[in-house]
Amino acid sequence: MNPANTACYSTHGFQVFRRVLSPSWLHCTRDAVASIIRQYRTNAPLAQRNGVSLGEFSLAKPERNPGIDGSKLIHEPYIIGDMLTLDRRFVSLLSEYPLWSITANLLETQAGNIIFHYANLTRKPAGIGPAISWHRDNENTYFCPEGDDFLRLLIPLQDMSQENGGTAVVPGSHLDHSMNKHTLDKDAIAHPDVEAGDVLAIHPRLLHGGNPNRSDRERDVIIVQFGIAGARFRFQEDLEMGALHTRAHLHRAVSQASRQLSRFAVHMSVHLAAHPQTVGNMLEHGCPGKTHTSL
Ligand SMILES: O=C(O)CCC(=O)C(=O)O
């Protein structure tokens, strides 16, 4: 029996919650994920703007994806963010009450005090998925509250284990900040077995990472960061669709934001028809992008 499978959040800094999500939730989420992967592969601008290419990543950090030729994988997504903008089905999918109640229990508050920070898809495709380096989420410099009042839920869409690059953790490292990610003892590392439908909760101070996926099994994980309403932020990049909203307000916030986005699109097409030189400026200077990742 793998002891990581029965770890407890407060003592070990992570916990697997079993059979939280139904087969129909998984079915619908896999469909929505296939749609955003397709958007990325076909160069849809919003998917590109919020994504990281597996090929570019592998070329920039070959040590993280040894033996893989990044130049052949430029159109393959590694990470895709701002999922609620790319496919509205994620609004309902991520509103699934157990995700918010697990978070509320672990952060010792009411579900109504929990807010969504952001979500992304992190992929380790079969045979070519990269390693994720050791890190603590409370050290990120893009979306991080001042205190520990937040966490990440990792939701695999296929069973994940050590074999297919499943998330690796150092149990108890959330309580021992002196543990050094560069000198980790192999025996200190654990790999929980997380099945599709289970949810892995990660404490913001827990050291975690993961091996490349060289198996013949896919490994797609949805990562959602939640926090407590009212917390002050050390770092806060551009807010993605739905950010900082409670579950009760997520649908309304996303409908309002999409109405604004369509008004903006109409305004821009009228403006660009009258001032075509703006297109040149946009192409030259680019639009601000974000990737929400230190992975
Ligand atoms: O995808 C994984 O296995 C880990 C993702 C992760 O480390 C993170 O989001 O902080």
The ligand as an SDF file (V2000), in Angstrom:
LIG
                    3D

 10  9  0  0  0  0  0  0  0  0999 V2000
    0.9380   19.1560  -12.8230 O   0  0  0  0  0  0  0  0  0  0  0  0
    1.5120   18.8000  -11.8020 C   0  0  0  0  0  0  0  0  0  0  0  0
    1.8210   17.6270  -11.5940 O   0  0  0  0  0  0  0  0  0  0  0  0
    1.8940   19.7950  -10.7450 C   0  0  0  0  0  0  0  0  0  0  0  0
    1.3770   21.1700  -10.9920 C   0  0  0  0  0  0  0  0  0  0  0  0
    1.9210   22.1120   -9.9820 C   0  0  0  0  0  0  0  0  0  0  0  0
    2.9210   21.8320   -9.4030 O   0  0  0  0  0  0  0  0  0  0  0  0
    1.2970   23.3820   -9.6300 C   0  0  0  0  0  0  0  0  0  0  0  0
    0.3410   23.8180  -10.2620 O   0  0  0  0  0  0  0  0  0  0  0  0
    1.7600   24.0010   -8.6750 O   0  0  0  0  0  0  0  0  0  0  0  0
  1  2  2  0
  2  3  1  0
  2  4  1  0
  4  5  1  0
  5  6  1  0
  6  7  2  0
  6  8  1  0
  8  9  2  0
  8 10  1  0
M  END
$$$$
